[in-house]
Amino acid sequence: MNTKNIVLQTARLADAQKAEDVKVIDLKGLSSLCDFVVIATATSRPHLEATEENVSRELKQFGVFKTNRDGGESNMWRVSDYGNFMFHLMTKEAREFYALEKIFSFGKVISWQKPVKPAAPKKKAAAKKTKKKPAAKKKK
């Protein structure tokens, strides 16, 4: 799995844990820090801890491990460094205060949601053609 797909999966995992306002910012070629940043909002400390743990556990199944982590005991912000990308999980208050979207505004916000395929138009059921049996000849 390439880095971009792992990043998109990270955003989907955070969303599956009910993280709010999940954003992926593509910094490839624009930053020496990393190629992508995932930012998500947690609603409480237990939510922060559960989401961080679940994302980490799921990414390990793809062979993706943190190279560093910060904010271990913070009630407001956790950042997981995966080398080519960083996952920032923070409370609404911390997110508003630190304004990472503004700091990384030189990057491009990309869609992480799987595109929904439009439903194929329903075909009208063809009327069954039945062959008419020739009428039996009446005996005289």
N, C-alpha and C positions, 0 to 999 in steps of 0.2 A: 504494500500500500504506500503510495507516495505521500509526501508531507501535506499537500493540500487536502487530500482525501482524509488523512488523519485529523487535520484541523477541523474539517467539516463534520467529521464524526464526533469530535470533542464538543462542538456546538450542539449537535443533536443529543448527545448524552446529557449535557447540562439542561437542555430543554426538557428532556424526558424526566429529569429530576425536579421539574417545575421552576427552574431558574427563570428569571424574567429578563426581558430586553437583551437577549443574547445577540452579540455582534461579532463578526469576524472582519478583521482589517488586514488587508494584503499589503505588506511592507517590502515585498521582494524587490531587491535592487535599490531600495530607498533607505534602508537602515542597516547598520552594522550589528544591531542588537539581535534581531531575529527576522524571519521572513513573514510571520503572521502573528497576530495578537487576537485572542478570543477574550471577550469581556462579557460577564454575565452578572446579574444581580440576584443575591440570596435574600430571603425575607427575614431571617433570624440566624443566630449563631448555630443552633442545631441544623438548620437548613444548609448553612455554609459548610459545616463539617460533613454532613451526609453527602452533599453534592460533590465536594472535593474528593472524598473517599471513593465514591462510586465512579467518578470519571477516571481517577487514577487506576482503580481495579480493572475497569473495562479496557483501558488503553494498554495495560500490561498484557492482556490477552492477544493484542496485536504486536507484542514485542516492543512497545513504546514505554520508556521509563523516564521519570523526572531526572534531570541532571542537577536540579537545585529546587529549593522550596523556601518561601519566606512567609512570615505572618502566622507561624504555628499556633500561637496562643491568642491571636487577635480575634476579637469579636466582630471585626469589621471588614477584613481584607485578607485574602490568601492569594498568593501568586505561585504558580507551578511553572518552572522553566523546563521545557522539553527539548531544549537545544535550538531547533529551527522555529519553534513557536513558544509563546507564553500564554498561559491561561490565568486570567485575572478574575477572581470571584470576590465580589464585595457587596456590602449592604448598599441600599439606596443612598443613604447619607454619605458614605465614603465615596461612592461613585460620583455623586454631585460635587463633592468637595475636591476630589483629585482630577476630575474631568479628563480621563484618559482619552476619550474620543477627540477632545480638542488637541491634546498633546500629539496624538497620532493622526491628526487631520490631513497630513500630507499623503497618507495611505488611502487605499480604495476599499470602501466597505463592500463586501461581497456576500451574496446570498448563500446561506448554508442549508436552507430547506430543500428537500428533494422536490423536483418539479412534479406537479401533479399532471398525469397524462389525461388529456380530455377523453371523456367517454366516447367510444365509437358510436356513431349514429346507429340506432336500432333499425334493422332491416325489417321491412314488412314481410310477414310470413307469406310465402307464395301459396296461393290457393292450390290445393291438391287437385291435380287433374285426374279424373277417373275415366277410364275407358268405359264407354257404354257397351254392354254386351249386346250383340245383335239379338233382336227379338226372336224368340223361338217360333218356328213355323207351326202353325196350328194344323193338326191333322183333320182331314175332312172325312 
